[in-house]
Amino acid sequence: MEALELARWQFGITTIYHFLFVPLSVGMAYLIAFMQTMYVFKKDDRYKQLAKFWGKIFLLNFAIGVITGIMQEFQFGMNWADYSRFVGAVFGGPLAVEALVAFFLESTFLGIWIFGWERLSKKLHLACIWLVALSATVSAFWILSANSFMQEPVGYEIVNGRAEMTSFFSLLANKQLWVEFPHVIFGALSTGALFVTGISAYKILRRQQTELFKKSFSIGIVLALVSSLLTAFAGHDQAQHLMKSQPMKMAASEALWHTSGESAPWTVIAAIDPKKQENSFQVDIPYALSILSNNKLYGRVPGILDLQAQYEQKYGPGNYIPPVRTSFWSFRIMVAAGMAMIALGLFGTIAVARGRLEWHRQYLKWMLPAIALPYIANTTGWIMTEVGRQPWIVFGLQKTEAGVSPLVSNGMVATTLIGFTLVYGILAVIFVYLVMREVRKGAEDPAHDDSDGVQQADQRHLASL
């Protein structure tokens, strides 16, 4: 394999692995903040137990997320030097704000929250976890502002062969950012919600602290339903925008080789032949793609081959067709996972509302493997986003092959690829082991809470004096 292909594999592995942890951090932060809010205002210690229990798992996930994020940045500098030089003047602003402001604030308030139990007032301590959640969201915003430039470049000019920023506010006003950001955040909330409901269902099935984990299940399943629906609506808006900004990506995700007629069907499944540039078999839903694209029954949708001809006229000779099979199936796997999340969320919300959750033991058994659904949706969504943009690394400005480091050999990339993969495997084993250990231990009994015990010991000591 050549250095370019190895570098692309390394980018894919490091990005997807890092993104396994980021959505869970964002989603769980809001769930913990809500549970602690219930504790403060309802004065119910069970919510404090839950906030502390989920807080431990959140910290484990946060720590691994930081490590994988650092390794991801390393591979940018090592494997994609020409890309970094080309967009460095644009990326520098949002990434600096993310690191120096958003991530710094998130880490600071997280540290205060960890050590602030029984040391800060309840409301001040509660404010810390809400600030953690908001800082994580702002951090995601700045990262996505950089990614949105790769999808739809704005606010720049080319100077001496490099993209230089002309308007920082144009980056923030990028339409791609404002359709991508809500889709990612709602997806993160779904990830946190399904994670909480899955583990809560496991504890309920084993009849361990049942009443306590029924509360966290109830909170999680309602959020899972609401956030999954919002993710679907945000994804619909994003797809409609991509029909205008990156029509080739959307045509590839539909395996639509030729421009449709007055109405376009949505292809459910297809046998795609990229060499012959046709589908030998497909199952369609009439009018559906026109509705998804234009919110009406009629409307043409441009096809891959027609767009290829347009791109050749605009950008010069070359192949501008992304991997169609990957784009097509990643999109459908994402949609299928999202629909399953909505169905499970709806069923669970109804069961909780009727007070019949424990009657549905088979449903509770499904909820543990259902933890994987948002991870599948997040991963396939990002695969479609990045693969569907090919051959561009920055759409319309720089091709992927032009961004790779010219002085990095095949052996160098292969060595770091193997090394990163081994480290990621070790981190995965450690993370799963520590999470399982915390789940088996369950939530601490307030009567044996360490911080409360220290306070009670201090009070007994004062009384003896």
C-alpha positions in Angstrom: 0.0 0.0 0.0 1.2 3.5 -0.8 1.7 6.2 1.8 -1.4 8.0 0.7 -3.6 5.0 1.1 -2.1 4.1 4.5 -2.5 7.7 5.6 -6.2 7.6 4.6 -6.6 4.4 6.7 -4.9 6.0 9.6 -7.1 9.1 9.4 -10.2 7.0 9.2 -9.2 4.8 12.2 -8.1 7.6 14.5 -11.1 9.8 13.6 -13.7 7.1 14.1 -12.1 5.8 17.2 -11.9 9.3 18.8 -15.5 9.9 17.8 -16.6 6.9 19.8 -15.9 8.9 23.0 -16.8 12.5 22.1 -20.6 12.1 21.6 -20.9 10.1 24.8 -19.1 12.8 26.8 -21.5 15.5 25.4 -24.6 13.4 25.9 -23.8 12.1 29.4 -22.8 15.6 30.6 -26.3 16.8 30.1 -27.9 13.7 31.6 -25.7 14.1 34.8 -26.5 17.8 34.9 -30.2 17.0 34.8 -30.0 14.3 37.5 -28.1 16.7 39.8 -30.6 19.4 39.1 -33.3 17.0 40.3 -31.3 16.3 43.4 -30.8 20.0 44.2 -34.4 21.1 43.7 -36.3 17.9 44.7 -33.9 17.2 47.6 -34.0 13.5 46.6 -30.7 11.8 47.4 -31.4 9.1 44.9 -30.6 11.6 42.1 -27.3 12.4 43.8 -26.5 8.7 43.8 -27.2 8.6 40.1 -25.2 11.7 39.3 -22.2 10.3 41.1 -22.5 6.9 39.5 -22.8 8.1 35.9 -20.2 10.8 36.7 -17.6 8.1 37.3 -18.2 6.5 33.9 -18.3 10.0 32.3 -14.8 10.6 33.7 -13.4 7.4 32.3 -14.9 8.2 28.9 -13.6 11.8 29.1 -10.0 10.6 29.9 -9.9 8.2 26.9 -11.4 10.8 24.7 -8.6 13.3 25.5 -5.9 10.7 24.8 -7.4 9.6 21.4 -7.9 13.3 20.5 -4.2 14.0 21.0 -3.2 11.0 18.9 -5.5 12.2 16.2 -3.8 15.6 16.1 -0.4 13.8 15.8 -1.4 12.0 12.6 -2.5 15.3 11.1 1.0 16.7 11.5 2.8 13.6 10.5 0.8 12.4 7.5 -1.0 15.5 6.2 1.7 18.2 6.2 0.7 19.7 2.8 -2.9 19.8 3.9 -1.9 21.5 7.2 0.1 24.1 5.3 -2.7 24.7 2.9 -5.5 25.3 5.5 -3.4 26.2 8.6 -4.2 29.9 8.4 -7.9 29.1 8.4 -8.0 26.3 10.8 -5.7 28.0 13.3 -8.4 30.4 14.6 -11.3 28.0 15.5 -9.0 25.2 16.7 -7.1 27.7 19.0 -10.4 28.9 20.4 -11.5 25.3 21.0 -8.3 24.3 22.8 -7.6 27.5 24.8 -11.2 28.4 25.7 -13.8 25.7 25.3 -11.7 22.7 26.3 -9.9 24.6 29.0 -13.2 25.7 30.6 -14.6 22.2 30.3 -11.6 20.7 32.0 -11.5 23.3 34.7 -15.1 23.1 35.7 -15.0 19.3 35.5 -12.1 19.3 38.0 -14.1 21.6 40.3 -17.1 19.4 40.0 -15.1 16.2 40.8 -13.7 17.7 44.0 -16.5 20.0 44.9 -19.0 17.6 46.4 -19.8 18.7 50.0 -17.3 21.6 49.6 -19.3 24.0 47.4 -22.9 25.0 47.9 -25.3 22.7 46.1 -26.3 25.3 43.5 -22.7 26.4 42.8 -21.7 22.8 42.4 -24.6 22.2 40.1 -23.6 25.2 38.0 -20.2 23.5 37.4 -21.6 20.4 35.8 -23.9 22.5 33.6 -20.8 24.5 32.5 -19.1 21.3 31.7 -21.9 20.3 29.4 -22.1 23.7 27.8 -18.3 23.9 27.3 -18.3 20.5 25.7 -21.0 21.7 23.3 -19.1 24.9 22.5 -15.9 22.7 21.9 -17.8 20.6 19.4 -19.0 23.8 17.7 -15.5 25.1 17.1 -14.3 21.7 15.8 -17.3 21.5 13.5 -16.6 25.0 12.2 -13.2 23.8 11.0 -14.8 20.6 9.5 -17.5 22.7 7.8 -14.8 24.7 6.0 -13.6 21.4 4.5 -17.1 20.6 3.3 -18.0 24.2 2.1 -15.1 26.7 2.1 -16.1 30.3 3.0 -14.3 33.4 4.3 -11.0 32.8 2.6 -8.7 33.8 -0.3 -5.8 31.9 -1.9 -2.5 33.7 -1.3 0.7 32.1 -2.6 -0.9 28.7 -2.9 -2.4 28.7 0.6 -5.9 29.4 1.9 -5.9 32.4 4.2 -8.8 33.6 6.3 -10.5 36.9 5.2 -13.5 36.8 7.6 -13.6 34.9 10.8 -17.4 35.6 11.1 -17.9 34.1 7.6 -16.6 30.8 9.1 -19.1 31.1 11.9 -22.0 31.9 9.5 -21.2 29.0 7.2 -24.5 27.3 6.3 -22.8 23.9 6.5 -21.9 24.5 10.1 -25.5 25.4 11.1 -26.9 22.2 9.5 -24.1 20.0 10.7 -23.9 21.2 14.3 -27.4 20.4 15.5 -27.3 17.0 13.8 -24.1 16.1 15.7 -25.3 17.5 19.1 -28.7 15.7 18.9 -26.8 12.6 17.9 -24.5 13.0 21.0 -27.6 13.3 23.2 -28.9 10.1 21.7 -25.6 8.4 22.4 -25.6 9.4 26.0 -29.3 8.5 26.4 -29.0 5.0 24.9 -25.9 4.3 27.0 -27.7 5.2 30.2 -30.8 3.3 29.3 -28.8 0.2 28.3 -26.9 -0.1 31.5 -30.0 0.8 33.6 -31.9 -2.0 31.8 -29.1 -4.4 32.7 -29.3 -3.4 36.4 -33.1 -3.7 36.4 -32.9 -7.2 34.8 -30.5 -8.3 37.5 -32.7 -6.7 40.2 -29.8 -4.6 41.5 -30.9 -1.2 42.9 -34.0 -1.5 40.7 -35.9 1.5 41.8 -32.8 3.7 41.5 -32.0 2.6 38.0 -35.7 2.8 36.9 -35.3 6.5 37.5 -32.2 6.8 35.3 -33.9 4.6 32.6 -36.9 6.9 32.6 -34.8 10.0 32.1 -32.6 8.3 29.5 -35.4 6.8 27.4 -37.4 10.1 27.1 -34.2 11.9 26.0 -33.4 9.0 23.6 -36.8 9.4 21.9 -36.7 13.2 21.7 -33.1 13.4 20.6 -33.4 10.7 18.0 -36.4 12.4 16.4 -34.5 15.8 16.5 -31.5 14.1 14.9 -33.6 12.8 12.1 -35.1 16.2 11.4 -31.7 17.9 11.6 -30.3 15.2 9.3 -33.1 16.0 6.8 -32.1 19.7 6.8 -28.5 18.8 6.3 -29.3 16.5 3.4 -31.3 19.2 1.7 -28.5 21.6 2.1 -26.0 19.1 0.6 -28.2 18.8 -2.4 -27.1 22.3 -3.2 -23.6 22.5 -1.8 -22.3 18.9 -2.5 -24.7 17.3 -5.0 -22.2 14.7 -5.9 -22.1 13.4 -2.3 -25.9 13.1 -2.3 -26.0 11.5 -5.7 -23.4 8.9 -4.6 -25.3 8.2 -1.4 -28.4 7.4 -3.5 -26.4 5.5 -6.2 -28.2 7.8 -8.7 -26.2 7.5 -11.9 -28.4 9.6 -14.1 -30.4 12.7 -13.4 -33.9 11.8 -12.5 -37.1 12.7 -14.3 -39.7 15.0 -13.0 -39.9 12.9 -9.8 -37.1 10.9 -8.1 -37.7 7.6 -6.2 -35.7 6.8 -3.1 -33.7 3.6 -3.4 -34.0 1.3 -0.5 -31.5 -1.3 -1.5 -29.4 -1.7 -4.7 -26.8 -4.0 -6.3 -24.2 -1.3 -7.4 -21.7 -1.9 -10.2 -19.2 1.0 -10.1 -17.3 -0.3 -13.1 -20.3 -0.3 -15.3 -21.7 2.8 -13.5 -25.1 1.3 -13.1 -27.3 -0.6 -10.6 -28.1 -4.1 -11.7 -30.9 -4.3 -9.2 -32.7 -1.9 -6.9 -35.9 -1.4 -4.8 -37.4 2.0 -5.0 -40.0 4.1 -3.2 -41.6 6.4 -5.8 -41.4 10.1 -5.3 -39.6 9.7 -1.9 -36.2 11.3 -3.0 -38.0 14.3 -4.5 -39.8 14.8 -1.2 -36.6 14.4 0.8 -34.7 16.8 -1.5 -37.4 19.4 -2.3 -40.3 18.8 0.2 -42.6 18.2 -2.7 -43.6 15.3 -5.0 -41.9 16.6 -8.1 -38.4 17.8 -8.5 -35.3 16.7 -10.5 -32.3 15.3 -8.6 -28.9 15.5 -10.5 -27.2 12.2 -11.2 -23.5 11.1 -10.7 -22.6 11.1 -14.4 -24.1 14.5 -15.2 -22.3 16.0 -12.2 -19.0 14.4 -13.3 -19.3 16.2 -16.6 -20.1 19.5 -14.8 -17.1 19.0 -12.4 -14.7 18.3 -15.3 -15.8 21.6 -17.0 -15.3 23.5 -13.7 -12.3 21.8 -12.1 -10.5 20.2 -15.1 -10.1 16.6 -16.1 -10.3 13.9 -13.4 -12.5 11.5 -11.6 -14.8 13.3 -9.2 -17.0 10.3 -8.3 -16.6 9.2 -4.6 -16.8 5.5 -3.6 -20.5 4.9 -4.4 -21.0 1.7 -2.6 -19.5 3.1 0.6 -21.5 6.3 0.4 -24.8 4.4 -0.4 -24.6 1.8 2.3 -23.2 4.0 5.1 -26.1 6.3 4.6 -28.7 3.5 4.8 -27.0 1.9 7.8 -27.2 5.3 9.6 -30.9 5.7 8.7 -31.7 2.2 9.8 -29.9 2.6 13.2 -31.7 6.0 13.7 -35.1 4.4 13.0 -34.4 1.6 15.4 -33.5 4.2 18.1 -36.8 6.0 17.5 -38.8 2.8 17.8 -37.0 1.6 21.0 -37.4 5.1 22.5 -41.1 5.3 21.7 -41.8 1.8 23.1 -39.8 2.5 26.2 -41.4 5.9 26.9 -44.9 4.4 26.6 -43.9 1.5 29.0 -42.5 4.0 31.5 -45.5 6.2 31.3 -47.8 3.2 32.0 -45.6 2.0 34.8 -45.1 -1.4 33.1 -41.4 -1.3 32.3 -40.5 -4.4 34.3 -43.2 -6.4 32.5 -41.3 -6.1 29.2 -38.2 -8.1 30.1 -37.4 -9.0 26.4 -37.4 -5.3 25.6 -35.0 -4.6 28.5 -32.8 -7.4 27.1 -32.7 -5.6 23.8 -31.7 -2.3 25.4 -28.2 -3.5 26.3 -27.0 -4.3 22.8 -29.0 -1.2 21.7 -26.2 0.9 23.2 -24.4 0.2 19.9 -27.0 1.8 17.8 -26.0 5.5 18.2 -22.3 4.4 17.7 -23.2 2.7 14.5 -25.2 5.8 13.3 -22.4 8.2 14.3 -19.7 6.2 12.6 -21.6 5.5 9.4 -22.7 9.2 9.3 -19.1 10.3 9.5 -18.0 7.8 6.9 -20.6 9.2 4.5 -19.5 12.7 5.3 -15.8 12.2 4.7 -15.8 9.5 2.0 -18.7 11.2 0.1 -16.5 14.3 -0.3 -13.8 12.5 -2.2 -11.6 13.1 -4.1 -11.5 16.4 -2.2 -9.9 17.0 1.2 -11.1 20.6 1.0 -14.1 20.7 -1.4 -13.2 22.4 -4.6 -9.8 23.6 -3.4 -7.5 20.7 -2.6 -7.6 17.1 -3.5 -6.8 14.4 -0.9 -3.7 13.2 -2.8 -2.3 16.8 -2.7 -2.6 17.0 1.1 -0.4 14.0 2.1 3.1 14.6 3.5 5.6 14.3 0.7 8.6 13.2 2.9 6.8 10.5 4.9 7.5 7.0 3.5 5.2 3.9 3.3 7.1 2.3 6.2 6.7 5.3 8.5 3.0 5.5 8.0 2.6 1.7 8.3 4.6 1.7 11.6 2.5 4.5 13.2 -0.7 2.9 11.9 0.2 -0.4 13.6 1.3 1.4 16.7 -1.8 3.5 17.0 -4.0 0.5 16.4 -2.3 -1.4 19.2 -2.6 1.5 21.6 -6.2 1.9 20.7 -6.9 -1.8 21.3 -5.2 -1.6 24.8 -7.2 1.6 25.6 -10.5 -0.1 24.5 -9.8 -3.1 26.8 -9.0 -0.9 29.8 -12.1 1.3 29.2 -14.5 -1.6 28.9 -13.0 -3.3 32.0 -13.2 -0.2 34.1 -16.8 0.6 33.0 -17.9 -3.0 33.7 -16.3 -2.8 37.1 -18.2 0.4 38.0 -21.5 -1.1 36.6 -21.1 -4.2 38.8 -20.4 -2.0 41.8 -23.5 0.0 41.2 -24.4 3.4 42.7 -23.0 4.1 46.2 -25.3 4.1 49.1 -25.5 7.6 50.6 -24.9 6.0 54.0 -21.5 4.9 52.8 -20.6 7.9 50.7 -17.0 8.8 51.3 -17.5 12.6 51.2 -20.4 12.4 53.6 -18.4 10.1 55.8 -15.6 12.6 56.1 -18.0 15.3 57.0 -19.7 13.1 59.6 -16.3 12.2 61.1 -15.4 15.9 61.4 -18.7 16.6 63.2 -18.1 13.7 65.7 -14.6 15.0 66.3 -15.9 18.5 67.0 -18.6 17.1 69.3 -16.0 15.1 71.3 -14.0 18.3 71.8 
